[in-house]
Amino acid sequence: MVGDAAHLDVAAGRAVGVRTAWVSHGQAWTGGTAPDVVATTTLEALAACAAVTV
């Protein structure tokens, strides 16, 4: 999912029980509950997601 309000998007993911990632582009997270993965770039976020074992 790609969203436009990071704090709400992460909260929605958490509410349905999925792991969340945020592409920060070098910015600090200022939302509520932090995402599971904070990555500087989209490629870094995808690599982090691919590395997750369930």
C-alpha distance matrix in Angstrom:
0.0 3.8 6.4 10.1 11.8 11.2 13.6 12.2 8.6 10.2 12.7 10.6 9.1 12.7 14.1 12.8 13.9 11.1 11.5 9.6 9.9 10.8 12.2 15.4 17.4 20.4 20.0 20.7 18.3 19.9 17.6 18.5 17.6 16.5 13.5 14.6 14.2 15.2 15.5 17.3 15.6 12.6 15.1 16.2 12.8 12.5 16.1 15.8 13.2 15.6 18.5 17.5 19.9 19.7
3.8 0.0 3.8 7.1 9.5 9.2 12.4 11.6 8.2 10.4 13.3 11.8 11.1 14.5 16.1 15.6 16.6 13.9 13.6 10.9 10.1 9.6 10.3 13.2 14.7 17.9 17.4 18.6 16.6 18.0 16.2 17.8 17.6 16.3 13.6 15.4 14.5 14.4 14.4 15.5 13.8 11.2 14.3 15.5 12.5 12.9 16.6 16.5 14.7 17.2 20.0 19.5 22.3 22.5
6.4 3.8 0.0 3.8 5.9 6.7 9.7 8.6 6.0 9.0 11.4 10.3 10.7 13.9 15.1 15.4 16.9 14.8 14.6 11.6 11.2 9.9 11.0 13.0 14.9 17.8 16.5 17.3 15.1 15.8 13.7 15.5 15.9 15.2 13.3 15.8 15.4 14.9 15.5 16.5 15.5 13.5 17.0 17.8 14.8 15.9 19.4 18.8 17.2 20.2 22.6 21.8 24.7 24.6
10.1 7.1 3.8 0.0 3.8 6.1 9.2 8.6 7.5 10.6 12.6 12.3 13.4 16.1 17.2 18.1 19.7 17.9 17.5 14.1 13.3 11.2 11.7 12.7 14.3 17.0 15.2 16.2 14.2 14.4 12.6 15.0 16.3 15.8 14.6 17.7 17.1 15.9 16.5 16.8 16.2 15.0 18.8 19.4 16.8 18.4 21.8 21.1 20.1 23.2 25.3 24.7 27.7 27.8
11.8 9.5 5.9 3.8 0.0 3.8 5.8 5.5 5.9 8.6 10.0 10.5 12.2 14.3 15.3 16.9 18.5 17.1 16.7 13.4 13.0 10.8 12.2 12.6 14.8 16.8 14.3 14.5 12.0 11.5 9.3 11.5 13.2 13.2 12.8 16.3 16.3 15.1 16.5 17.2 17.4 16.7 20.4 20.3 17.5 19.6 22.7 21.4 20.5 24.0 25.7 24.7 27.7 27.5
11.2 9.2 6.7 6.1 3.8 0.0 3.8 5.5 5.0 6.0 8.4 9.8 10.5 12.2 14.0 15.7 16.5 14.9 13.8 10.3 9.6 7.4 9.5 9.8 12.7 14.3 12.0 11.8 9.0 9.2 7.1 9.3 10.4 9.7 9.2 12.7 12.6 11.5 13.2 14.3 14.9 14.4 18.0 17.4 14.5 17.0 19.8 18.2 17.5 21.1 22.5 21.5 24.6 24.6
13.6 12.4 9.7 9.2 5.8 3.8 0.0 3.8 5.5 5.4 6.2 8.7 10.1 10.7 12.2 14.7 15.5 14.7 13.8 10.8 11.1 9.6 12.3 12.2 15.4 16.4 13.6 12.3 8.8 8.0 4.7 5.9 7.5 8.1 8.7 12.5 13.4 12.7 15.2 16.7 17.9 17.6 20.9 19.8 16.9 19.5 22.0 19.8 19.1 22.9 23.9 22.3 25.2 24.9
12.2 11.6 8.6 8.6 5.5 5.5 3.8 0.0 3.8 5.5 5.0 6.0 8.6 9.8 10.3 12.6 14.3 13.8 14.0 11.4 12.6 11.7 14.5 15.1 18.2 19.6 17.0 16.0 12.6 11.8 8.3 8.5 9.6 10.9 10.9 14.2 15.5 15.4 17.8 19.4 20.0 19.1 22.4 21.8 18.5 20.5 23.4 21.4 20.1 23.7 25.0 23.2 25.8 25.0
8.6 8.2 6.0 7.5 5.9 5.0 5.5 3.8 0.0 3.8 5.4 5.1 6.3 8.7 9.8 11.1 12.6 11.3 11.4 8.7 9.7 9.4 12.2 13.7 16.7 18.6 16.7 16.2 12.9 13.2 10.1 10.6 10.7 10.9 9.5 12.5 13.4 13.6 15.6 17.5 17.5 16.1 19.3 18.9 15.5 17.1 20.2 18.4 16.8 20.3 22.0 20.3 22.9 22.3
10.2 10.4 9.0 10.6 8.6 6.0 5.4 5.5 3.8 0.0 3.8 5.4 5.1 6.2 8.5 10.2 10.6 9.3 8.7 6.0 7.7 8.0 11.6 12.9 16.4 17.7 15.9 14.7 11.2 11.9 8.8 8.6 7.6 7.5 6.0 9.0 10.5 11.2 13.9 16.3 17.0 15.8 18.7 17.6 14.1 16.1 18.6 16.3 15.0 18.6 19.7 17.8 20.4 19.8
12.7 13.3 11.4 12.6 10.0 8.4 6.2 5.0 5.4 3.8 0.0 3.8 5.5 5.1 6.1 8.9 9.9 10.0 10.4 8.9 11.3 11.8 15.3 16.3 19.8 20.9 18.7 17.1 13.3 13.1 9.5 8.0 7.1 8.8 8.5 11.2 13.6 14.5 17.4 19.9 20.7 19.6 22.5 21.3 17.8 19.7 22.1 19.5 18.0 21.6 22.5 20.2 22.3 21.2
10.6 11.8 10.3 12.3 10.5 9.8 8.7 6.0 5.1 5.4 3.8 0.0 3.8 5.4 5.0 6.6 8.8 8.9 10.5 9.4 12.1 13.0 16.4 18.0 21.3 23.0 21.0 19.9 16.3 16.3 12.7 11.7 10.8 12.1 10.9 13.1 15.2 16.4 18.9 21.4 21.6 19.8 22.6 22.0 18.3 19.5 22.3 20.1 17.9 21.3 22.7 20.3 22.2 20.8
9.1 11.1 10.7 13.4 12.2 10.5 10.1 8.6 6.3 5.1 5.5 3.8 0.0 3.8 5.4 5.5 6.3 5.4 6.8 6.3 9.5 11.4 14.9 17.0 20.3 22.0 20.6 19.6 16.2 17.0 13.8 12.8 11.0 11.3 9.1 10.4 12.5 14.4 16.8 19.6 19.6 17.7 20.0 19.3 15.5 16.4 19.0 16.8 14.4 17.7 19.1 16.6 18.4 17.1
12.7 14.5 13.9 16.1 14.3 12.2 10.7 9.8 8.7 6.2 5.1 5.4 3.8 0.0 3.8 5.4 5.0 5.7 6.8 7.2 10.7 12.8 16.5 18.2 21.8 22.9 21.3 19.6 16.0 16.6 13.4 11.5 9.0 10.0 8.5 9.5 12.5 14.7 17.6 20.8 21.3 19.9 22.0 20.7 17.0 18.3 20.3 17.5 15.5 18.8 19.5 16.6 18.2 16.6
14.1 16.1 15.1 17.2 15.3 14.0 12.2 10.3 9.8 8.5 6.1 5.0 5.4 3.8 0.0 3.8 5.6 7.8 10.1 10.7 14.2 16.0 19.7 21.3 24.8 26.0 24.2 22.6 18.8 18.9 15.3 13.1 11.3 13.1 12.1 13.3 16.3 18.3 21.2 24.2 24.6 22.9 25.2 24.2 20.5 21.4 23.7 21.1 18.8 21.9 22.8 19.8 21.0 18.9
12.8 15.6 15.4 18.1 16.9 15.7 14.7 12.6 11.1 10.2 8.9 6.6 5.5 5.4 3.8 0.0 3.8 5.9 9.3 10.7 14.3 16.7 20.2 22.4 25.7 27.3 25.9 24.6 21.1 21.6 18.1 16.4 14.2 15.4 13.5 14.0 16.7 19.2 21.6 24.8 24.7 22.5 24.5 23.8 20.0 20.3 22.6 20.3 17.5 20.2 21.4 18.3 19.1 16.8
13.9 16.6 16.9 19.7 18.5 16.5 15.5 14.3 12.6 10.6 9.9 8.8 6.3 5.0 5.6 3.8 0.0 3.8 6.8 9.3 13.1 16.0 19.5 21.7 25.2 26.4 25.3 23.9 20.4 21.4 18.3 16.4 13.5 14.2 12.1 11.6 14.6 17.6 20.1 23.6 23.7 21.7 23.2 22.1 18.5 18.8 20.6 18.0 15.3 17.9 18.6 15.3 15.9 13.5
11.1 13.9 14.8 17.9 17.1 14.9 14.7 13.8 11.3 9.3 10.0 8.9 5.4 5.7 7.8 5.9 3.8 0.0 3.8 6.4 10.0 13.2 16.5 19.0 22.2 23.8 23.1 22.0 18.8 20.3 17.6 16.4 13.5 13.2 10.3 9.5 11.8 14.9 17.0 20.4 20.3 18.1 19.5 18.6 14.9 15.0 17.0 14.6 11.7 14.4 15.5 12.5 13.6 11.9
11.5 13.6 14.6 17.5 16.7 13.8 13.8 14.0 11.4 8.7 10.4 10.5 6.8 6.8 10.1 9.3 6.8 3.8 0.0 3.8 7.0 10.5 13.8 16.2 19.4 20.7 20.2 19.1 16.3 18.3 16.0 15.2 12.1 10.8 7.6 6.0 8.1 11.4 13.6 17.2 17.3 15.6 16.8 15.4 11.8 12.5 14.1 11.3 8.9 12.1 12.8 10.0 11.9 11.1
9.6 10.9 11.6 14.1 13.4 10.3 10.8 11.4 8.7 6.0 8.9 9.4 6.3 7.2 10.7 10.7 9.3 6.4 3.8 0.0 3.8 6.9 10.3 12.7 16.0 17.4 16.8 16.0 13.1 15.2 13.1 13.0 10.5 8.7 5.1 5.2 6.4 8.8 11.0 14.3 14.5 13.0 14.9 13.5 9.8 11.3 13.4 10.8 9.1 12.8 13.8 11.8 14.5 14.4
9.9 10.1 11.2 13.3 13.0 9.6 11.1 12.6 9.7 7.7 11.3 12.1 9.5 10.7 14.2 14.3 13.1 10.0 7.0 3.8 0.0 3.8 6.8 9.4 12.4 14.0 13.8 13.6 11.4 14.1 12.8 13.7 11.8 9.0 5.4 5.8 4.4 5.8 7.4 10.5 10.8 9.5 11.6 10.2 6.6 8.9 11.0 8.8 8.1 11.8 12.9 12.0 15.3 16.0
10.8 9.6 9.9 11.2 10.8 7.4 9.6 11.7 9.4 8.0 11.8 13.0 11.4 12.8 16.0 16.7 16.0 13.2 10.5 6.9 3.8 0.0 3.8 5.9 9.2 10.8 10.4 10.6 8.7 11.5 10.8 12.6 11.7 8.8 6.3 8.2 6.3 5.0 6.2 8.4 9.0 8.6 11.5 10.2 7.4 10.4 12.7 11.0 11.1 14.6 15.7 15.3 18.8 19.8
12.2 10.3 11.0 11.7 12.2 9.5 12.3 14.5 12.2 11.6 15.3 16.4 14.9 16.5 19.7 20.2 19.5 16.5 13.8 10.3 6.8 3.8 0.0 3.8 5.9 8.4 8.9 10.4 9.8 12.9 13.1 15.6 15.1 12.0 9.9 11.3 8.5 6.1 5.0 5.5 5.6 6.0 9.2 8.4 6.7 9.8 12.0 11.3 12.1 15.1 16.3 16.8 20.5 21.9
15.4 13.2 13.0 12.7 12.6 9.8 12.2 15.1 13.7 12.9 16.3 18.0 17.0 18.2 21.3 22.4 21.7 19.0 16.2 12.7 9.4 5.9 3.8 0.0 3.8 5.1 5.1 6.9 7.4 10.5 11.7 14.6 14.7 11.7 10.7 12.6 10.0 6.5 5.9 5.0 7.0 8.9 11.9 10.5 9.6 13.1 14.7 13.7 15.1 18.2 18.9 19.4 23.1 24.6
17.4 14.7 14.9 14.3 14.8 12.7 15.4 18.2 16.7 16.4 19.8 21.3 20.3 21.8 24.8 25.7 25.2 22.2 19.4 16.0 12.4 9.2 5.9 3.8 0.0 3.8 5.7 8.9 10.5 13.4 15.0 18.1 18.5 15.4 14.5 16.1 13.0 9.6 7.6 4.7 6.0 8.8 11.4 10.7 11.0 14.1 15.5 15.3 17.0 19.6 20.4 21.5 25.3 27.2
20.4 17.9 17.8 17.0 16.8 14.3 16.4 19.6 18.6 17.7 20.9 23.0 22.0 22.9 26.0 27.3 26.4 23.8 20.7 17.4 14.0 10.8 8.4 5.1 3.8 0.0 3.8 6.7 9.5 12.4 14.8 17.8 18.2 15.1 14.9 16.4 13.5 9.7 8.3 5.5 8.4 11.7 13.7 12.1 12.8 16.3 17.0 16.4 18.6 21.2 21.4 22.5 26.2 28.2
20.0 17.4 16.5 15.2 14.3 12.0 13.6 17.0 16.7 15.9 18.7 21.0 20.6 21.3 24.2 25.9 25.3 23.1 20.2 16.8 13.8 10.4 8.9 5.1 5.7 3.8 0.0 3.8 6.6 8.9 11.5 14.8 15.8 13.2 13.7 15.9 13.7 10.0 9.9 8.2 11.0 13.7 16.3 14.6 14.4 18.0 19.2 18.0 19.8 22.8 23.1 23.6 27.3 28.8
20.7 18.6 17.3 16.2 14.5 11.8 12.3 16.0 16.2 14.7 17.1 19.9 19.6 19.6 22.6 24.6 23.9 22.0 19.1 16.0 13.6 10.6 10.4 6.9 8.9 6.7 3.8 0.0 3.8 6.2 9.2 12.1 13.0 10.6 11.9 14.3 12.8 9.4 10.6 10.1 13.4 15.7 18.2 16.0 15.4 19.1 20.1 18.2 20.0 23.2 23.1 23.1 26.6 27.9
18.3 16.6 15.1 14.2 12.0 9.0 8.8 12.6 12.9 11.2 13.3 16.3 16.2 16.0 18.8 21.1 20.4 18.8 16.3 13.1 11.4 8.7 9.8 7.4 10.5 9.5 6.6 3.8 0.0 3.8 5.8 8.5 9.4 7.1 8.8 11.7 11.0 8.3 10.7 11.3 14.1 15.7 18.4 16.3 14.7 18.3 19.7 17.4 18.5 22.1 22.1 21.5 24.9 25.7
19.9 18.0 15.8 14.4 11.5 9.2 8.0 11.8 13.2 11.9 13.1 16.3 17.0 16.6 18.9 21.6 21.4 20.3 18.3 15.2 14.1 11.5 12.9 10.5 13.4 12.4 8.9 6.2 3.8 0.0 3.8 6.8 9.1 8.4 10.9 14.2 14.3 11.9 14.4 14.9 17.5 18.9 21.9 19.9 18.2 21.7 23.3 20.9 21.7 25.4 25.5 24.6 27.8 28.3
17.6 16.2 13.7 12.6 9.3 7.1 4.7 8.3 10.1 8.8 9.5 12.7 13.8 13.4 15.3 18.1 18.3 17.6 16.0 13.1 12.8 10.8 13.1 11.7 15.0 14.8 11.5 9.2 5.8 3.8 0.0 3.8 6.5 6.9 9.3 12.9 13.7 12.2 15.0 16.2 18.3 18.9 22.1 20.4 18.0 21.1 23.1 20.6 20.8 24.5 24.9 23.6 26.5 26.5
18.5 17.8 15.5 15.0 11.5 9.3 5.9 8.5 10.6 8.6 8.0 11.7 12.8 11.5 13.1 16.4 16.4 16.4 15.2 13.0 13.7 12.6 15.6 14.6 18.1 17.8 14.8 12.1 8.5 6.8 3.8 0.0 3.8 6.2 9.1 12.4 14.2 13.6 16.9 18.7 20.8 21.2 24.1 22.1 19.5 22.4 24.2 21.4 21.2 25.0 25.1 23.3 25.8 25.5
17.6 17.6 15.9 16.3 13.2 10.4 7.5 9.6 10.7 7.6 7.1 10.8 11.0 9.0 11.3 14.2 13.5 13.5 12.1 10.5 11.8 11.7 15.1 14.7 18.5 18.2 15.8 13.0 9.4 9.1 6.5 3.8 0.0 3.8 6.6 9.3 11.8 12.0 15.7 18.1 20.2 20.3 22.8 20.6 17.7 20.5 22.0 18.9 18.6 22.3 22.2 20.1 22.4 21.9
16.5 16.3 15.2 15.8 13.2 9.7 8.1 10.9 10.9 7.5 8.8 12.1 11.3 10.0 13.1 15.4 14.2 13.2 10.8 8.7 9.0 8.8 12.0 11.7 15.4 15.1 13.2 10.6 7.1 8.4 6.9 6.2 3.8 0.0 3.8 6.6 8.3 8.3 12.0 14.6 16.8 17.1 19.4 17.0 14.4 17.4 18.7 15.6 15.8 19.5 19.2 17.5 20.3 20.4
13.5 13.6 13.3 14.6 12.8 9.2 8.7 10.9 9.5 6.0 8.5 10.9 9.1 8.5 12.1 13.5 12.1 10.3 7.6 5.1 5.4 6.3 9.9 10.7 14.5 14.9 13.7 11.9 8.8 10.9 9.3 9.1 6.6 3.8 0.0 3.8 5.5 6.5 10.0 13.0 14.6 14.3 16.4 14.3 11.3 14.0 15.4 12.4 12.2 16.0 16.0 14.3 17.2 17.4
14.6 15.4 15.8 17.7 16.3 12.7 12.5 14.2 12.5 9.0 11.2 13.1 10.4 9.5 13.3 14.0 11.6 9.5 6.0 5.2 5.8 8.2 11.3 12.6 16.1 16.4 15.9 14.3 11.7 14.2 12.9 12.4 9.3 6.6 3.8 0.0 3.8 6.8 9.9 13.5 14.9 14.5 15.8 13.3 10.4 12.7 13.4 9.9 9.8 13.4 12.9 10.9 13.7 14.1
14.2 14.5 15.4 17.1 16.3 12.6 13.4 15.5 13.4 10.5 13.6 15.2 12.5 12.5 16.3 16.7 14.6 11.8 8.1 6.4 4.4 6.3 8.5 10.0 13.0 13.5 13.7 12.8 11.0 14.3 13.7 14.2 11.8 8.3 5.5 3.8 0.0 3.8 6.3 10.0 11.3 11.2 12.3 9.6 7.0 9.8 10.4 7.2 8.0 11.6 11.3 10.5 13.9 15.2
15.2 14.4 14.9 15.9 15.1 11.5 12.7 15.4 13.6 11.2 14.5 16.4 14.4 14.7 18.3 19.2 17.6 14.9 11.4 8.8 5.8 5.0 6.1 6.5 9.6 9.7 10.0 9.4 8.3 11.9 12.2 13.6 12.0 8.3 6.5 6.8 3.8 0.0 3.8 6.9 9.1 10.0 11.7 8.9 7.2 10.8 11.6 9.1 10.7 14.0 13.9 13.8 17.4 18.9
15.5 14.4 15.5 16.5 16.5 13.2 15.2 17.8 15.6 13.9 17.4 18.9 16.8 17.6 21.2 21.6 20.1 17.0 13.6 11.0 7.4 6.2 5.0 5.9 7.6 8.3 9.9 10.6 10.7 14.4 15.0 16.9 15.7 12.0 10.0 9.9 6.3 3.8 0.0 3.8 5.6 7.1 8.4 5.6 5.1 8.9 9.5 8.2 10.3 13.1 13.3 14.2 18.0 20.0
17.3 15.5 16.5 16.8 17.2 14.3 16.7 19.4 17.5 16.3 19.9 21.4 19.6 20.8 24.2 24.8 23.6 20.4 17.2 14.3 10.5 8.4 5.5 5.0 4.7 5.5 8.2 10.1 11.3 14.9 16.2 18.7 18.1 14.6 13.0 13.5 10.0 6.9 3.8 0.0 3.8 7.1 8.6 6.6 7.6 10.9 11.5 11.2 13.5 15.8 16.2 17.6 21.4 23.6
15.6 13.8 15.5 16.2 17.4 14.9 17.9 20.0 17.5 17.0 20.7 21.6 19.6 21.3 24.6 24.7 23.7 20.3 17.3 14.5 10.8 9.0 5.6 7.0 6.0 8.4 11.0 13.4 14.1 17.5 18.3 20.8 20.2 16.8 14.6 14.9 11.3 9.1 5.6 3.8 0.0 3.8 5.4 5.2 6.4 8.8 10.0 10.8 12.5 14.4 15.6 17.3 21.0 23.2
12.6 11.2 13.5 15.0 16.7 14.4 17.6 19.1 16.1 15.8 19.6 19.8 17.7 19.9 22.9 22.5 21.7 18.1 15.6 13.0 9.5 8.6 6.0 8.9 8.8 11.7 13.7 15.7 15.7 18.9 18.9 21.2 20.3 17.1 14.3 14.5 11.2 10.0 7.1 7.1 3.8 0.0 3.8 5.4 5.0 6.2 8.6 9.9 10.5 12.2 14.3 15.8 19.4 21.4
15.1 14.3 17.0 18.8 20.4 18.0 20.9 22.4 19.3 18.7 22.5 22.6 20.0 22.0 25.2 24.5 23.2 19.5 16.8 14.9 11.6 11.5 9.2 11.9 11.4 13.7 16.3 18.2 18.4 21.9 22.1 24.1 22.8 19.4 16.4 15.8 12.3 11.7 8.4 8.6 5.4 3.8 0.0 3.8 5.4 5.1 6.1 8.6 9.8 10.4 12.3 14.6 18.0 20.5
16.2 15.5 17.8 19.4 20.3 17.4 19.8 21.8 18.9 17.6 21.3 22.0 19.3 20.7 24.2 23.8 22.1 18.6 15.4 13.5 10.2 10.2 8.4 10.5 10.7 12.1 14.6 16.0 16.3 19.9 20.4 22.1 20.6 17.0 14.3 13.3 9.6 8.9 5.6 6.6 5.2 5.4 3.8 0.0 3.8 5.5 5.1 6.2 8.7 9.9 10.6 12.8 16.5 19.1
12.8 12.5 14.8 16.8 17.5 14.5 16.9 18.5 15.5 14.1 17.8 18.3 15.5 17.0 20.5 20.0 18.5 14.9 11.8 9.8 6.6 7.4 6.7 9.6 11.0 12.8 14.4 15.4 14.7 18.2 18.0 19.5 17.7 14.4 11.3 10.4 7.0 7.2 5.1 7.6 6.4 5.0 5.4 3.8 0.0 3.8 5.4 5.1 6.2 8.6 9.9 11.1 14.8 16.9
12.5 12.9 15.9 18.4 19.6 17.0 19.5 20.5 17.1 16.1 19.7 19.5 16.4 18.3 21.4 20.3 18.8 15.0 12.5 11.3 8.9 10.4 9.8 13.1 14.1 16.3 18.0 19.1 18.3 21.7 21.1 22.4 20.5 17.4 14.0 12.7 9.8 10.8 8.9 10.9 8.8 6.2 5.1 5.5 3.8 0.0 3.8 5.4 5.0 6.1 8.6 10.2 13.5 15.7
16.1 16.6 19.4 21.8 22.7 19.8 22.0 23.4 20.2 18.6 22.1 22.3 19.0 20.3 23.7 22.6 20.6 17.0 14.1 13.4 11.0 12.7 12.0 14.7 15.5 17.0 19.2 20.1 19.7 23.3 23.1 24.2 22.0 18.7 15.4 13.4 10.4 11.6 9.5 11.5 10.0 8.6 6.1 5.1 5.4 3.8 0.0 3.8 5.4 5.0 6.2 8.9 12.2 15.1
15.8 16.5 18.8 21.1 21.4 18.2 19.8 21.4 18.4 16.3 19.5 20.1 16.8 17.5 21.1 20.3 18.0 14.6 11.3 10.8 8.8 11.0 11.3 13.7 15.3 16.4 18.0 18.2 17.4 20.9 20.6 21.4 18.9 15.6 12.4 9.9 7.2 9.1 8.2 11.2 10.8 9.9 8.6 6.2 5.1 5.4 3.8 0.0 3.8 5.5 5.2 6.7 10.4 13.1
13.2 14.7 17.2 20.1 20.5 17.5 19.1 20.1 16.8 15.0 18.0 17.9 14.4 15.5 18.8 17.5 15.3 11.7 8.9 9.1 8.1 11.1 12.1 15.1 17.0 18.6 19.8 20.0 18.5 21.7 20.8 21.2 18.6 15.8 12.2 9.8 8.0 10.7 10.3 13.5 12.5 10.5 9.8 8.7 6.2 5.0 5.4 3.8 0.0 3.8 5.4 5.5 8.9 10.9
15.6 17.2 20.2 23.2 24.0 21.1 22.9 23.7 20.3 18.6 21.6 21.3 17.7 18.8 21.9 20.2 17.9 14.4 12.1 12.8 11.8 14.6 15.1 18.2 19.6 21.2 22.8 23.2 22.1 25.4 24.5 25.0 22.3 19.5 16.0 13.4 11.6 14.0 13.1 15.8 14.4 12.2 10.4 9.9 8.6 6.1 5.0 5.5 3.8 0.0 3.8 5.5 8.1 10.7
18.5 20.0 22.6 25.3 25.7 22.5 23.9 25.0 22.0 19.7 22.5 22.7 19.1 19.5 22.8 21.4 18.6 15.5 12.8 13.8 12.9 15.7 16.3 18.9 20.4 21.4 23.1 23.1 22.1 25.5 24.9 25.1 22.2 19.2 16.0 12.9 11.3 13.9 13.3 16.2 15.6 14.3 12.3 10.6 9.9 8.6 6.2 5.2 5.4 3.8 0.0 3.8 6.4 9.8
17.5 19.5 21.8 24.7 24.7 21.5 22.3 23.2 20.3 17.8 20.2 20.3 16.6 16.6 19.8 18.3 15.3 12.5 10.0 11.8 12.0 15.3 16.8 19.4 21.5 22.5 23.6 23.1 21.5 24.6 23.6 23.3 20.1 17.5 14.3 10.9 10.5 13.8 14.2 17.6 17.3 15.8 14.6 12.8 11.1 10.2 8.9 6.7 5.5 5.5 3.8 0.0 3.8 6.5
19.9 22.3 24.7 27.7 27.7 24.6 25.2 25.8 22.9 20.4 22.3 22.2 18.4 18.2 21.0 19.1 15.9 13.6 11.9 14.5 15.3 18.8 20.5 23.1 25.3 26.2 27.3 26.6 24.9 27.8 26.5 25.8 22.4 20.3 17.2 13.7 13.9 17.4 18.0 21.4 21.0 19.4 18.0 16.5 14.8 13.5 12.2 10.4 8.9 8.1 6.4 3.8 0.0 3.8
19.7 22.5 24.6 27.8 27.5 24.6 24.9 25.0 22.3 19.8 21.2 20.8 17.1 16.6 18.9 16.8 13.5 11.9 11.1 14.4 16.0 19.8 21.9 24.6 27.2 28.2 28.8 27.9 25.7 28.3 26.5 25.5 21.9 20.4 17.4 14.1 15.2 18.9 20.0 23.6 23.2 21.4 20.5 19.1 16.9 15.7 15.1 13.1 10.9 10.7 9.8 6.5 3.8 0.0
